[in-house]
Amino acid sequence: MPDAAPDFIGHPLSAVRRTLQTLLNAARIDDPPREARLLLEVATGLTAELLLRDAARLLRDDEAKRLSEALRRRLAHEPLSRIKGERGFYGRTFAVSPAVLDPRPETETLIDLVLQWVDETGGRQRPLSIIDVGTGSGCILITLLAELTHATGLATDLSPDAIAIARANAARHGVAERIAFTQARSLEGVDGLADILVSNPPYIPSADIAALDPGVRDYDPLLALDGGPDGLTVYRDIAARVGAVVPSGLIAVEVGTGQAADVAQILTNSVENRAGLPWTRKDLGGHVRTVAMLTQR
Ligand code: GLN
């Protein structure tokens, strides 16, 4: 990893773009043309269209400094969302920090499943209450509250720093009045009732963390990844209490690759008031990503 990024001051955008691609390519970062464009967007604040239109424009001093810094971080495999401090999720932009999991596109599968269930069971006008366990950036619950304008929610997280980011995201998306936060491990201390429980819990088996992609291992917080010895600890914690918290409604959780059958089994065995068997939904990559189950009084 080169620690002195090249000096871009006074070079035309087109030449800078070519240099970026060469360096990104040498660092084996996927899709250098796209990454080079995104780094230039971060450094200059220009859109993709303006970057093309103004390709002959020379990079200013401050832009070159920002670019060198962003490039240095990207070449160390820091995800671009972390360098920018924000990430798109379900059509909205969320602030991220080192204290939260970077929202992932596959988690949008969980949103789709919940919205479909709401649409099929009485519609979006109902005053639904939703609990999100391990809210992180808040992307799941805040998205649901933004889509379900009559719903209210409770978000839990063990990390006060994560809760601070989620609060800021709730304000940014206009749902701060409909969301409450509790600093807690899984459902500990939660005694209210909800219609829906959602969670994308930490689910990586502890021993697998060292072998994760460096962009995940070195930048997503360990607390957001580590699911205990077999990766299923938080699912068990949730399953032990969810029947009481959601007496009649929907449970929908994200699972890691290959975990769906185990998680379905945990829910089936632990939730006494379950209504029927769990079902699953695949993400756009074809992996089973969400497990859902109904409860009934
Ligand atoms: N709920 C957040 C997300 O899905 C955080 C999840 C986590 O930290 N494991 O992005």
Residues whose N, C-alpha, C, O or C-beta is under 5 A from the ligand:
A	BS01	LIG	L101 D102 P103 T107 G134 T135 G136 S137 C139 I140 N200 P201 P202 A224
